[in-house]
Amino acid sequence: MSPAIRPRIPRAVLLPLMATGLLVGGGCAALGLEHPRSAPHPLPTLDRPAPTSKASARADGSTLTDEQAQGALITQTDLGAPWTATRGAATWRDALLKTRTTVAECQRLLDALYSDEILGAPARVAIGLDDADTDAQIRFQIGARRPADVDTTLAWLGTMPTNCARFTATTDLGLVEDVQVVNAPLPEVGDVRQGLRVTFAGMSDDGQEFLLTMDVAAVRIGEDAFALTNGGLGDVPNDATQAAVQIGALRLADIRRQGRAQV
């Protein structure tokens, strides 16, 4: 990059930041935000489903039909206002989430977040939901991997708060980001689960601080698994993540029970 060219956050990202007060002067701290450990009114927890003996014709071991997998997705009705059907990729995705680091293992995490392959492979089915008020976005997906592979990925995600607790990344626009990864609590659902909170903090060439926050959750229930990200500018309320995990686990378990009953 020529020294005469200074990286800038695109106007499409700057405007929502300024309008909501999430872009602040250089003297204010972008980190150190307090996060709730659980939703204010958590839904009932989910008992582990009994294992199914039905043989699967799918390579990933799932016993769900394509129609059942689609039915296991959460919807805007589940979360209620202000969540609506997605309008497409969030404005901050390419500007702030498409990043590079010299640490190979941490790059793997960055790539998984940007590509929406939290479970280590493309999703079987997925849905996006937007909060138009804050420009936040939830991406919810049903995985297409064998349980053993899912468990390996969840175990790897669990190492991120230690192996990639804090590192530096650079966006395609040349913005330097301070990335921090911590464990995030999830409702006690499913057989195996892992939650993370990832923050990307930096400063534009104009001396304006920015913060992108992403909640990450992945849960396996029997032979099936789901994952979600809840990302947005500033501090992302954790209650939407908690609710989506609870509803998603209940929905997937119910779909699996219906499938067994039809055998």
Secondary structure, 3 states (H helix, E strand, C coil): CCCCCCCCCCHHHHHHHHHCCCCECCCCCCCCCCCCCCCCCCCCCCCCCCCCCCCCCCCCCCCCCHHHHHHCCCCHHHHCCCEEECCCCCHHHHHHHCEECCCHHHHHHHHHHHHCCCCCCCCCEEEEEEECCCCEEEEEEECCCCHHHHHHHHHHHHHHHHHCCEEEEEECCCCEEEEEEEECCCCCCCCEEEEEEEEEEEECCCCCEEEEEEEEEEEEECCEEEEEEEEEECCCCHHHHHHHHHHHHHHHHHHHHHHHHCC
